[in-house]
Amino acid sequence: MSKATDGRWPHILSPFALGALELPNRTVVAPMTRISADPEGVPTAQMAAHYSEFARGGFGLIITEGTYTDLAQSQGYRDQPGIVTPAQVEGWRQVVESVHDAGGRIVLQLMHAGALVQDNRFTDETIAPSAVQPAGEMAARYYGKGPFRMPREMSRDEIKAVVASHETAAAHAIEAGFDGVEIHGANGYLPVQFLTPETNTRTDEYGGSLENRLRFHLEVMAAVVRGVAGRGLAGMRLSQSRSSDFNHKWSGGIEDARTIFTELTRTGADFLHISTHQGLSEEFSSGHTLAGLAREFSGIPVIACGKLEVPENAEQILETGEADLVAMARGALADPYWPRKLACGEDPVSFDPEMISPFATLDITIAWRAENGVTFKE
Ligand SMILES: Cc1cc2nc3c(=O)[nH]c(=O)nc-3n(C[C@H](O)[C@H](O)[C@H](O)COP(=O)(O)O)c2cc1C
């Protein structure tokens, strides 16, 4: 890294110890669904090349796309990868090895779609805390069309089974060589369906008060901590916004934030990852961003995400102590060499929606990068 630019972006380019993982800088690739696994949900050689390119580009940490956790209702998208069958674990091992060989570090994101299933090869039935049809329409860029199905209410035994499947999935991730596991507790998927009063009308211990609505998050987090068993990191991604409602806020405001962040930390989480539309926005008139509140209430490392591919934004959120690490999705997709370019004073390529249109597949992104000459010269 050149001395001149090290001076310009001292926080972004400084190393950080995330648990036992030594990161060379503060940049993280945010999770991005790429619907490019094989039809059996097995990660491919193309995915290994995709993820290892971020490592060659200098990202401190890579978080994978949301990956399903069981052979029942968790799969949400066609050609989404899973971490359940031996072939899926072996496919991920190839991805992890190519990232490690390129000098990177990689965490698997676990995802249960709940009521937001668009395509599931195991069943036509969707499940959720309550039989409430999701708002909004399926995403066309993941091959979806029209309204979501009406889900069936999960029994308490089914909730226990889904929690247990997260423990097994986390153990599989460690077996595949991952440096850790992140639970997708954001953007409207199953944990958010439990947390949100509109989609959770249960009257048992999983519904009603915040303590009850948060129970699923806490049980899943504890299960993943058990599955990882000290052999890697365990964390959770959270957001207030949902794919159907970008402006959604937790009903109890800052007090909900305090409870959510402190309780999750008690389960043994190593980090929290806060996803917002604008990472730098102030939340609840608190003088802090949501990531900053997570950091203050939890006391554990926090990754912030949301328009942080603008280097000034990333430097500011780190410098002001609102976050420990900065994740970027679209910025990383547009330019997998973002950190190395920043370090030597080159401008990274900007995101263009065409690179995930009409579908968010790797084929389409790779073709776009080739046409637009996205490379890095040593
Ligand atoms: C193509 C695409 C796929 C995404 N898939 C996921 C996903 O699998 N899991 C997740 O937590 N967020 C997912 N997201 C959300 C991003 O991780 C991120 O929160 C959002 O794009 C805002 O960050 P940005 O401003 O850096 O793009 C996805 C975003 C994009 C553009």
The ligand as an ORCA input file, in Angstrom:
! r2SCAN-3c Opt
* xyz 0 1
  C     -27.553     -8.462     -5.705
  C     -27.744     -8.303     -4.224
  C     -27.963     -9.429     -3.438
  C     -28.112     -9.302     -2.039
  N     -28.242    -10.444     -1.279
  C     -28.189    -10.369      0.075
  C     -28.087    -11.547      0.872
  O     -28.022    -12.696      0.382
  N     -28.035    -11.380      2.229
  C     -28.067    -10.147      2.833
  O     -27.998    -10.048      4.058
  N     -28.167     -9.007      2.089
  C     -28.189     -9.096      0.736
  N     -28.181     -7.935     -0.022
  C     -28.137     -6.608      0.659
  C     -26.701     -6.093      0.757
  O     -25.867     -6.961      1.526
  C     -26.614     -4.669      1.357
  O     -27.155     -4.674      2.653
  C     -27.338     -3.606      0.521
  O     -27.075     -3.770     -0.869
  C     -26.879     -2.195      0.935
  O     -25.467     -2.077      0.872
  P     -24.705     -1.277     -0.323
  O     -25.164      0.160     -0.233
  O     -23.244     -1.442      0.001
  O     -25.083     -1.927     -1.625
  C     -28.055     -8.024     -1.425
  C     -27.855     -6.884     -2.232
  C     -27.681     -7.008     -3.601
  C     -27.419     -5.771     -4.430
*
